[in-house]
Amino acid sequence: MQPWVFIGCGTPTSRYSNIIREAFAGQIPAAADFICGNYDKLILNPNKPVILNYEHFFERKERLPSFMREMPLDTIKMNLTFALEIAIRHVKRNYRYAVPMYYVEERRLQLLLPFVLSFTEKAGFALIVDDKPNGTYFASTLLSFEMAYKNARLLTKPSEWLIL
């Protein structure tokens, strides 16, 4: 039998406060810190270049909208580039459009940008952007809204464009 049982979450003033104090010898554990002091990584600098990893998109066409999958690669590349320009314009107007996300598997921060690939709908995808040490951002993949929302809510309430 395991030495502990989950009974609930609590704060220093909740009904579980005595149990928490006893379990941690009077020292309440600190809140999780996913940011680790990298606060500059929470905001996208729209003046830094963003490099799209086109090959990744071409290898995973199933993540693209159905109408784009049969397009020639040059046309897909042009659509992705245009969608990125639109996303950067949004971020220039409102920095909160770049939503921070915690990538659990690699224990690092990433940013999500709204990615509009069709004129008939709102942003249908979230573009993942990584801050690189060479002074650029690298955009490697798209997530559905469901996937992006689950990852973004670990850090903060997601921006209005990401609400399901």
Backbone as JSON Lines, residues from 0, in Angstrom:
{"i":0,"aa":"M","n":[0.85,-1.19,0.0],"ca":[0.0,0.0,0.0],"c":[0.89,1.24,0.0]}
{"i":1,"aa":"Q","n":[0.48,2.25,-0.72],"ca":[1.27,3.5,-0.79],"c":[1.21,4.27,0.52]}
{"i":2,"aa":"P","n":[2.27,5.03,0.82],"ca":[2.34,5.73,2.1],"c":[1.49,7.0,2.16]}
{"i":3,"aa":"W","n":[0.84,7.4,1.06],"ca":[0.06,8.63,1.07],"c":[-1.2,8.44,0.25]}
{"i":4,"aa":"V","n":[-2.15,9.32,0.46],"ca":[-3.41,9.31,-0.27],"c":[-3.76,10.75,-0.61]}
{"i":5,"aa":"F","n":[-4.16,11.0,-1.85],"ca":[-4.57,12.34,-2.26],"c":[-5.95,12.62,-1.69]}
{"i":6,"aa":"I","n":[-6.06,13.71,-0.92],"ca":[-7.36,14.07,-0.35],"c":[-7.88,15.39,-0.9]}
{"i":7,"aa":"G","n":[-7.03,16.16,-1.59],"ca":[-7.48,17.41,-2.17],"c":[-6.36,18.42,-2.25]}
{"i":8,"aa":"C","n":[-6.66,19.54,-2.83],"ca":[-5.71,20.65,-2.93],"c":[-6.06,21.68,-1.87]}
{"i":9,"aa":"G","n":[-5.06,22.35,-1.38],"ca":[-5.35,23.32,-0.33],"c":[-4.36,24.47,-0.32]}
{"i":10,"aa":"T","n":[-4.69,25.47,0.45],"ca":[-3.85,26.65,0.66],"c":[-3.57,26.75,2.16]}
{"i":11,"aa":"P","n":[-2.68,27.66,2.56],"ca":[-2.4,27.81,3.99],"c":[-3.63,28.13,4.85]}
{"i":12,"aa":"T","n":[-4.69,28.62,4.23],"ca":[-5.88,28.97,5.01],"c":[-7.07,28.06,4.74]}
{"i":13,"aa":"S","n":[-6.85,26.99,3.97],"ca":[-7.96,26.09,3.63],"c":[-8.19,25.07,4.74]}
{"i":14,"aa":"R","n":[-9.21,24.27,4.58],"ca":[-9.52,23.26,5.58],"c":[-8.45,22.17,5.66]}
{"i":15,"aa":"Y","n":[-7.57,22.1,4.65],"ca":[-6.49,21.12,4.64],"c":[-5.2,21.69,5.22]}
{"i":16,"aa":"S","n":[-5.22,22.9,5.74],"ca":[-3.98,23.56,6.16],"c":[-3.23,22.77,7.24]}
{"i":17,"aa":"N","n":[-3.93,22.16,8.18],"ca":[-3.25,21.38,9.22],"c":[-2.55,20.16,8.63]}
{"i":18,"aa":"I","n":[-3.21,19.5,7.71],"ca":[-2.62,18.32,7.06],"c":[-1.4,18.74,6.23]}
{"i":19,"aa":"I","n":[-1.51,19.86,5.54],"ca":[-0.39,20.35,4.73],"c":[0.81,20.68,5.63]}
{"i":20,"aa":"R","n":[0.56,21.39,6.7],"ca":[1.66,21.75,7.62],"c":[2.32,20.5,8.2]}
{"i":21,"aa":"E","n":[1.5,19.53,8.57],"ca":[2.05,18.3,9.14],"c":[2.87,17.53,8.11]}
{"i":22,"aa":"A","n":[2.34,17.43,6.89],"ca":[3.02,16.67,5.83],"c":[4.35,17.3,5.44]}
{"i":23,"aa":"F","n":[4.44,18.62,5.5],"ca":[5.65,19.32,5.06],"c":[6.4,19.95,6.23]}
{"i":24,"aa":"A","n":[6.24,19.4,7.4],"ca":[6.97,19.84,8.6],"c":[6.86,21.34,8.81]}
{"i":25,"aa":"G","n":[5.67,21.88,8.62],"ca":[5.44,23.3,8.87],"c":[5.82,24.21,7.72]}
{"i":26,"aa":"Q","n":[6.52,23.71,6.73],"ca":[6.94,24.52,5.58],"c":[6.02,24.21,4.39]}
{"i":27,"aa":"I","n":[5.22,25.18,4.04],"ca":[4.33,24.99,2.89],"c":[5.16,25.11,1.62]}
{"i":28,"aa":"P","n":[5.04,24.15,0.69],"ca":[5.85,24.21,-0.53],"c":[5.5,25.42,-1.39]}
{"i":29,"aa":"A","n":[6.51,25.9,-2.1],"ca":[6.3,27.03,-3.01],"c":[5.47,26.59,-4.21]}
{"i":30,"aa":"A","n":[4.8,27.55,-4.81],"ca":[4.03,27.27,-6.02],"c":[4.98,26.88,-7.15]}
{"i":31,"aa":"A","n":[4.49,26.08,-8.07],"ca":[5.31,25.66,-9.22],"c":[5.75,26.88,-10.01]}
{"i":32,"aa":"D","n":[7.0,26.9,-10.44],"ca":[7.55,28.01,-11.23],"c":[7.98,27.47,-12.59]}
{"i":33,"aa":"F","n":[7.08,27.57,-13.56],"ca":[7.39,27.09,-14.9],"c":[8.27,28.07,-15.67]}
{"i":34,"aa":"I","n":[8.35,29.31,-15.21],"ca":[9.04,30.37,-15.94],"c":[10.53,30.38,-15.63]}
{"i":35,"aa":"C","n":[10.9,30.01,-14.43],"ca":[12.31,29.91,-14.0],"c":[13.09,31.19,-14.27]}
{"i":36,"aa":"G","n":[12.47,32.33,-14.05],"ca":[13.16,33.6,-14.2],"c":[13.26,34.1,-15.63]}
{"i":37,"aa":"N","n":[12.76,33.36,-16.61],"ca":[12.84,33.76,-18.02],"c":[11.61,34.57,-18.43]}
{"i":38,"aa":"Y","n":[11.39,35.68,-17.76],"ca":[10.18,36.47,-18.02],"c":[10.17,37.1,-19.41]}
{"i":39,"aa":"D","n":[11.34,37.33,-19.98],"ca":[11.39,37.89,-21.34],"c":[10.86,36.89,-22.36]}
{"i":40,"aa":"K","n":[10.79,35.63,-22.03],"ca":[10.28,34.62,-22.95],"c":[8.76,34.55,-22.96]}
{"i":41,"aa":"L","n":[8.1,35.33,-22.1],"ca":[6.64,35.32,-22.04],"c":[6.01,36.24,-23.08]}
{"i":42,"aa":"I","n":[6.82,37.11,-23.67],"ca":[6.31,38.08,-24.64],"c":[7.11,37.94,-25.93]}
{"i":43,"aa":"L","n":[6.41,37.91,-27.05],"ca":[7.07,37.82,-28.35],"c":[7.51,39.21,-28.79]}
{"i":44,"aa":"N","n":[8.75,39.33,-29.18],"ca":[9.26,40.59,-29.73],"c":[8.96,40.58,-31.23]}
{"i":45,"aa":"P","n":[7.98,41.37,-31.69],"ca":[7.59,41.32,-33.09],"c":[8.64,41.85,-34.06]}
{"i":46,"aa":"N","n":[9.71,42.43,-33.52],"ca":[10.78,42.94,-34.39],"c":[11.86,41.89,-34.67]}
{"i":47,"aa":"K","n":[11.83,40.78,-33.94],"ca":[12.77,39.7,-34.21],"c":[12.23,38.83,-35.34]}
{"i":48,"aa":"P","n":[13.08,38.36,-36.24],"ca":[12.58,37.52,-37.34],"c":[12.05,36.17,-36.85]}
{"i":49,"aa":"V","n":[11.02,35.7,-37.54],"ca":[10.44,34.38,-37.27],"c":[10.72,33.51,-38.49]}
{"i":50,"aa":"I","n":[11.39,32.41,-38.28],"ca":[11.73,31.48,-39.36],"c":[10.75,30.33,-39.33]}
{"i":51,"aa":"L","n":[10.05,30.11,-40.44],"ca":[9.11,29.0,-40.55],"c":[9.84,27.75,-41.02]}
{"i":52,"aa":"N","n":[9.58,26.65,-40.37],"ca":[10.16,25.37,-40.76],"c":[9.22,24.72,-41.77]}
{"i":53,"aa":"Y","n":[9.33,25.13,-43.02],"ca":[8.41,24.67,-44.06],"c":[8.45,23.16,-44.23]}
{"i":54,"aa":"E","n":[9.63,22.57,-44.13],"ca":[9.75,21.12,-44.32],"c":[8.88,20.36,-43.32]}
{"i":55,"aa":"H","n":[8.83,20.85,-42.1],"ca":[8.01,20.2,-41.08],"c":[6.53,20.24,-41.48]}
{"i":56,"aa":"F","n":[6.09,21.38,-41.99],"ca":[4.7,21.49,-42.42],"c":[4.42,20.58,-43.61]}
{"i":57,"aa":"F","n":[5.37,20.48,-44.54],"ca":[5.18,19.63,-45.71],"c":[5.14,18.15,-45.33]}
{"i":58,"aa":"E","n":[5.93,17.77,-44.32],"ca":[5.95,16.38,-43.87],"c":[4.69,16.01,-43.1]}
{"i":59,"aa":"R","n":[4.01,17.0,-42.55],"ca":[2.82,16.75,-41.73],"c":[1.62,17.49,-42.32]}
{"i":60,"aa":"K","n":[1.34,17.22,-43.57],"ca":[0.24,17.91,-44.24],"c":[-1.11,17.62,-43.6]}
{"i":61,"aa":"E","n":[-1.2,16.51,-42.87],"ca":[-2.48,16.18,-42.23],"c":[-2.88,17.21,-41.17]}
{"i":62,"aa":"R","n":[-1.93,18.01,-40.71],"ca":[-2.25,19.07,-39.74],"c":[-2.77,20.33,-40.42]}
{"i":63,"aa":"L","n":[-2.59,20.42,-41.72],"ca":[-3.07,21.59,-42.46],"c":[-4.55,21.41,-42.76]}
{"i":64,"aa":"P","n":[-5.26,22.52,-43.03],"ca":[-6.66,22.39,-43.43],"c":[-6.78,21.55,-44.71]}
{"i":65,"aa":"S","n":[-7.87,20.86,-44.86],"ca":[-8.04,19.94,-46.0],"c":[-7.88,20.63,-47.35]}
{"i":66,"aa":"F","n":[-8.33,21.88,-47.47],"ca":[-8.23,22.57,-48.76],"c":[-6.78,22.87,-49.16]}
{"i":67,"aa":"M","n":[-5.86,22.86,-48.2],"ca":[-4.45,23.17,-48.5],"c":[-3.62,21.93,-48.84]}
{"i":68,"aa":"R","n":[-4.08,20.77,-48.46],"ca":[-3.26,19.56,-48.58],"c":[-2.88,19.2,-50.0]}
{"i":69,"aa":"E","n":[-3.71,19.53,-50.96],"ca":[-3.44,19.18,-52.36],"c":[-2.79,20.32,-53.13]}
{"i":70,"aa":"M","n":[-2.54,21.44,-52.49],"ca":[-1.91,22.57,-53.17],"c":[-0.45,22.27,-53.47]}
{"i":71,"aa":"P","n":[0.1,22.92,-54.49],"ca":[1.54,22.79,-54.72],"c":[2.31,23.35,-53.52]}
{"i":72,"aa":"L","n":[3.5,22.82,-53.3],"ca":[4.29,23.23,-52.13],"c":[4.57,24.72,-52.1]}
{"i":73,"aa":"D","n":[4.81,25.33,-53.26],"ca":[5.06,26.78,-53.29],"c":[3.84,27.57,-52.83]}
{"i":74,"aa":"T","n":[2.65,27.09,-53.17],"ca":[1.42,27.77,-52.76],"c":[1.21,27.62,-51.25]}
{"i":75,"aa":"I","n":[1.49,26.43,-50.74],"ca":[1.39,26.22,-49.29],"c":[2.37,27.14,-48.57]}
{"i":76,"aa":"K","n":[3.59,27.21,-49.09],"ca":[4.62,28.07,-48.49],"c":[4.17,29.53,-48.47]}
{"i":77,"aa":"M","n":[3.58,29.99,-49.56],"ca":[3.09,31.36,-49.65],"c":[1.97,31.61,-48.64]}
{"i":78,"aa":"N","n":[1.05,30.66,-48.5],"ca":[-0.05,30.8,-47.53],"c":[0.46,30.83,-46.1]}
{"i":79,"aa":"L","n":[1.43,29.97,-45.78],"ca":[2.0,29.96,-44.44],"c":[2.71,31.27,-44.13]}
{"i":80,"aa":"T","n":[3.46,31.79,-45.1],"ca":[4.17,33.05,-44.92],"c":[3.2,34.19,-44.68]}
{"i":81,"aa":"F","n":[2.13,34.24,-45.46],"ca":[1.13,35.29,-45.3],"c":[0.44,35.18,-43.94]}
{"i":82,"aa":"A","n":[0.11,33.95,-43.52],"ca":[-0.53,33.76,-42.22],"c":[0.39,34.21,-41.09]}
{"i":83,"aa":"L","n":[1.69,33.98,-41.24],"ca":[2.64,34.43,-40.22],"c":[2.68,35.96,-40.17]}
{"i":84,"aa":"E","n":[2.67,36.62,-41.32],"ca":[2.66,38.1,-41.34],"c":[1.42,38.64,-40.62]}
{"i":85,"aa":"I","n":[0.28,38.02,-40.84],"ca":[-0.96,38.45,-40.17],"c":[-0.81,38.25,-38.66]}
{"i":86,"aa":"A","n":[-0.27,37.12,-38.24],"ca":[-0.1,36.85,-36.8],"c":[0.82,37.88,-36.16]}
{"i":87,"aa":"I","n":[1.9,38.24,-36.84],"ca":[2.84,39.23,-36.3],"c":[2.16,40.6,-36.2]}
{"i":88,"aa":"R","n":[1.32,40.94,-37.17],"ca":[0.57,42.2,-37.09],"c":[-0.33,42.23,-35.86]}
{"i":89,"aa":"H","n":[-0.97,41.1,-35.57],"ca":[-1.82,41.02,-34.37],"c":[-0.98,41.25,-33.12]}
{"i":90,"aa":"V","n":[0.19,40.64,-33.06],"ca":[1.05,40.77,-31.88],"c":[1.54,42.2,-31.73]}
{"i":91,"aa":"K","n":[1.8,42.89,-32.84],"ca":[2.24,44.29,-32.77],"c":[1.15,45.17,-32.17]}
{"i":92,"aa":"R","n":[-0.11,44.83,-32.44],"ca":[-1.22,45.61,-31.9],"c":[-1.55,45.24,-30.46]}
{"i":93,"aa":"N","n":[-1.34,43.98,-30.14],"ca":[-1.68,43.5,-28.79],"c":[-0.72,42.37,-28.44]}
{"i":94,"aa":"Y","n":[0.23,42.64,-27.57],"ca":[1.26,41.66,-27.22],"c":[0.67,40.38,-26.61]}
{"i":95,"aa":"R","n":[-0.55,40.46,-26.09],"ca":[-1.18,39.29,-25.47],"c":[-1.64,38.27,-26.5]}
{"i":96,"aa":"Y","n":[-1.56,38.6,-27.77],"ca":[-1.9,37.6,-28.79],"c":[-0.9,36.47,-28.83]}
{"i":97,"aa":"A","n":[0.31,36.7,-28.39],"ca":[1.3,35.63,-28.27],"c":[1.1,35.02,-26.88]}
{"i":98,"aa":"V","n":[0.57,33.82,-26.84],"ca":[0.21,33.17,-25.59],"c":[1.34,32.24,-25.16]}
{"i":99,"aa":"P","n":[1.84,32.41,-23.94],"ca":[2.89,31.5,-23.48],"c":[2.33,30.1,-23.2]}
{"i":100,"aa":"M","n":[3.14,29.12,-23.52],"ca":[2.77,27.72,-23.34],"c":[3.95,26.99,-22.71]}
{"i":101,"aa":"Y","n":[3.69,26.09,-21.82],"ca":[4.75,25.29,-21.23],"c":[4.77,23.93,-21.91]}
{"i":102,"aa":"Y","n":[5.9,23.6,-22.55],"ca":[6.08,22.32,-23.22],"c":[6.62,21.34,-22.19]}
{"i":103,"aa":"V","n":[5.74,20.52,-21.64],"ca":[6.05,19.68,-20.5],"c":[7.17,18.69,-20.81]}
{"i":104,"aa":"E","n":[7.1,18.03,-21.96],"ca":[8.08,17.0,-22.29],"c":[9.51,17.53,-22.3]}
{"i":105,"aa":"E","n":[9.7,18.76,-22.76],"ca":[11.04,19.34,-22.84],"c":[11.3,20.4,-21.77]}
{"i":106,"aa":"R","n":[10.31,20.63,-20.91],"ca":[10.43,21.58,-19.8],"c":[10.93,22.95,-20.27]}
{"i":107,"aa":"R","n":[10.21,23.51,-21.24],"ca":[10.6,24.84,-21.72],"c":[9.36,25.62,-22.15]}
{"i":108,"aa":"L","n":[9.55,26.93,-22.21],"ca":[8.48,27.83,-22.63],"c":[8.47,27.96,-24.15]}
{"i":109,"aa":"Q","n":[7.28,28.07,-24.68],"ca":[7.07,28.36,-26.09],"c":[5.96,29.39,-26.17]}
{"i":110,"aa":"L","n":[5.78,29.96,-27.35],"ca":[4.69,30.92,-27.56],"c":[3.77,30.38,-28.64]}
{"i":111,"aa":"L","n":[2.49,30.68,-28.48],"ca":[1.49,30.3,-29.47],"c":[0.98,31.56,-30.15]}
{"i":112,"aa":"L","n":[0.92,31.5,-31.47],"ca":[0.37,32.62,-32.24],"c":[-0.89,32.17,-32.95]}
{"i":113,"aa":"P","n":[-1.89,33.05,-33.05],"ca":[-3.09,32.7,-33.83],"c":[-2.69,32.56,-35.3]}
{"i":114,"aa":"F","n":[-3.13,31.51,-35.94],"ca":[-2.71,31.25,-37.31],"c":[-3.94,31.07,-38.19]}
{"i":115,"aa":"V","n":[-4.21,32.06,-39.04],"ca":[-5.38,32.07,-39.91],"c":[-4.96,31.58,-41.28]}
{"i":116,"aa":"L","n":[-5.52,30.46,-41.71],"ca":[-5.18,29.89,-43.02],"c":[-6.34,29.93,-44.0]}
{"i":117,"aa":"S","n":[-7.45,30.55,-43.6],"ca":[-8.62,30.64,-44.47],"c":[-9.29,31.99,-44.25]}
{"i":118,"aa":"F","n":[-9.75,32.6,-45.32],"ca":[-10.44,33.89,-45.21],"c":[-11.84,33.75,-44.65]}
{"i":119,"aa":"T","n":[-12.35,32.52,-44.61],"ca":[-13.74,32.33,-44.19],"c":[-13.89,32.05,-42.71]}
{"i":120,"aa":"E","n":[-12.78,31.94,-41.98],"ca":[-12.89,31.64,-40.56],"c":[-11.87,32.41,-39.75]}
{"i":121,"aa":"K","n":[-12.06,32.38,-38.43],"ca":[-11.08,32.97,-37.53],"c":[-9.83,32.08,-37.52]}
{"i":122,"aa":"A","n":[-8.92,32.41,-36.64],"ca":[-7.74,31.58,-36.51],"c":[-8.18,30.15,-36.2]}
{"i":123,"aa":"G","n":[-7.74,29.23,-37.02],"ca":[-8.13,27.84,-36.83],"c":[-7.04,27.02,-36.16]}
{"i":124,"aa":"F","n":[-5.87,27.61,-36.07],"ca":[-4.72,26.89,-35.53],"c":[-3.9,27.81,-34.65]}
{"i":125,"aa":"A","n":[-3.0,27.2,-33.91],"ca":[-2.02,27.95,-33.14],"c":[-0.63,27.53,-33.63]}
{"i":126,"aa":"L","n":[0.18,28.51,-33.96],"ca":[1.54,28.27,-34.43],"c":[2.47,28.28,-33.22]}
{"i":127,"aa":"I","n":[3.28,27.25,-33.08],"ca":[4.24,27.19,-31.97],"c":[5.52,27.9,-32.38]}
{"i":128,"aa":"V","n":[5.98,28.83,-31.52],"ca":[7.17,29.62,-31.8],"c":[8.16,29.44,-30.64]}
{"i":129,"aa":"D","n":[9.4,29.11,-30.99],"ca":[10.47,28.96,-30.01],"c":[11.45,30.12,-30.14]}
{"i":130,"aa":"D","n":[11.88,30.63,-29.01],"ca":[12.9,31.7,-28.97],"c":[14.27,31.04,-29.05]}
{"i":131,"aa":"K","n":[15.05,31.38,-30.07],"ca":[16.37,30.78,-30.26],"c":[17.46,31.71,-29.76]}
{"i":132,"aa":"P","n":[18.59,31.16,-29.3],"ca":[19.69,31.98,-28.78],"c":[20.32,32.91,-29.83]}
{"i":133,"aa":"N","n":[20.12,32.61,-31.12],"ca":[20.74,33.43,-32.16],"c":[19.95,34.7,-32.47]}
{"i":134,"aa":"G","n":[18.94,35.03,-31.66],"ca":[18.18,36.26,-31.86],"c":[17.0,36.14,-32.79]}
{"i":135,"aa":"T","n":[16.59,34.92,-33.1],"ca":[15.43,34.7,-33.96],"c":[14.41,33.83,-33.23]}
{"i":136,"aa":"Y","n":[13.24,33.73,-33.84],"ca":[12.24,32.77,-33.41],"c":[12.15,31.7,-34.47]}
{"i":137,"aa":"F","n":[11.8,30.51,-34.06],"ca":[11.68,29.38,-34.98],"c":[10.28,28.8,-34.82]}
{"i":138,"aa":"A","n":[9.51,28.8,-35.89],"ca":[8.14,28.28,-35.89],"c":[8.16,26.91,-36.54]}
{"i":139,"aa":"S","n":[7.81,25.9,-35.77],"ca":[7.99,24.55,-36.29],"c":[6.72,23.76,-36.56]}
{"i":140,"aa":"T","n":[5.65,24.07,-35.87],"ca":[4.47,23.23,-36.07],"c":[3.18,23.96,-35.71]}
{"i":141,"aa":"L","n":[2.08,23.36,-36.12],"ca":[0.75,23.88,-35.81],"c":[0.07,22.95,-34.82]}
{"i":142,"aa":"L","n":[-0.72,23.54,-33.96],"ca":[-1.57,22.78,-33.05],"c":[-3.02,23.14,-33.3]}
{"i":143,"aa":"S","n":[-3.89,22.19,-33.05],"ca":[-5.32,22.51,-33.06],"c":[-5.6,23.37,-31.83]}
{"i":144,"aa":"F","n":[-6.74,24.03,-31.81],"ca":[-7.09,24.85,-30.66],"c":[-7.18,24.02,-29.38]}
{"i":145,"aa":"E","n":[-7.72,22.81,-29.5],"ca":[-7.85,21.98,-28.32],"c":[-6.49,21.67,-27.7]}
{"i":146,"aa":"M","n":[-5.53,21.29,-28.54],"ca":[-4.19,20.99,-28.05],"c":[-3.54,22.24,-27.46]}
{"i":147,"aa":"A","n":[-3.66,23.36,-28.15],"ca":[-3.04,24.6,-27.69],"c":[-3.64,25.08,-26.38]}
{"i":148,"aa":"Y","n":[-4.94,24.98,-26.25],"ca":[-5.61,25.44,-25.04],"c":[-5.15,24.63,-23.83]}
{"i":149,"aa":"K","n":[-5.06,23.32,-23.98],"ca":[-4.63,22.47,-22.88],"c":[-3.23,22.83,-22.41]}
{"i":150,"aa":"N","n":[-2.33,23.13,-23.35],"ca":[-0.95,23.46,-22.98],"c":[-0.84,24.88,-22.44]}
{"i":151,"aa":"A","n":[-1.59,25.82,-22.98],"ca":[-1.48,27.22,-22.57],"c":[-2.05,27.45,-21.18]}
{"i":152,"aa":"R","n":[-3.08,26.76,-20.82],"ca":[-3.73,27.01,-19.53],"c":[-2.87,26.59,-18.34]}
{"i":153,"aa":"L","n":[-1.77,25.88,-18.59],"ca":[-0.86,25.54,-17.5],"c":[-0.23,26.78,-16.89]}
{"i":154,"aa":"L","n":[-0.05,27.83,-17.69],"ca":[0.63,29.04,-17.23],"c":[-0.31,30.18,-16.89]}
{"i":155,"aa":"T","n":[-1.3,30.42,-17.72],"ca":[-2.14,31.6,-17.56],"c":[-3.46,31.39,-18.27]}
{"i":156,"aa":"K","n":[-4.39,32.26,-18.03],"ca":[-5.65,32.23,-18.78],"c":[-5.33,32.6,-20.22]}
{"i":157,"aa":"P","n":[-5.68,31.74,-21.17],"ca":[-5.36,32.02,-22.57],"c":[-6.05,33.27,-23.11]}
{"i":158,"aa":"S","n":[-5.43,33.87,-24.1],"ca":[-5.96,35.05,-24.77],"c":[-7.31,34.74,-25.39]}
{"i":159,"aa":"E","n":[-8.07,35.79,-25.71],"ca":[-9.42,35.62,-26.23],"c":[-9.47,34.83,-27.53]}
{"i":160,"aa":"W","n":[-8.43,34.84,-28.35],"ca":[-8.47,34.11,-29.61],"c":[-8.38,32.61,-29.4]}
{"i":161,"aa":"L","n":[-7.93,32.17,-28.24],"ca":[-7.72,30.75,-27.99],"c":[-8.83,30.11,-27.18]}
{"i":162,"aa":"I","n":[-9.84,30.87,-26.82],"ca":[-10.95,30.32,-26.04],"c":[-11.76,29.38,-26.93]}
{"i":163,"aa":"L","n":[-12.04,28.21,-26.39],"ca":[-12.76,27.18,-27.16],"c":[-14.23,27.48,-27.24]}
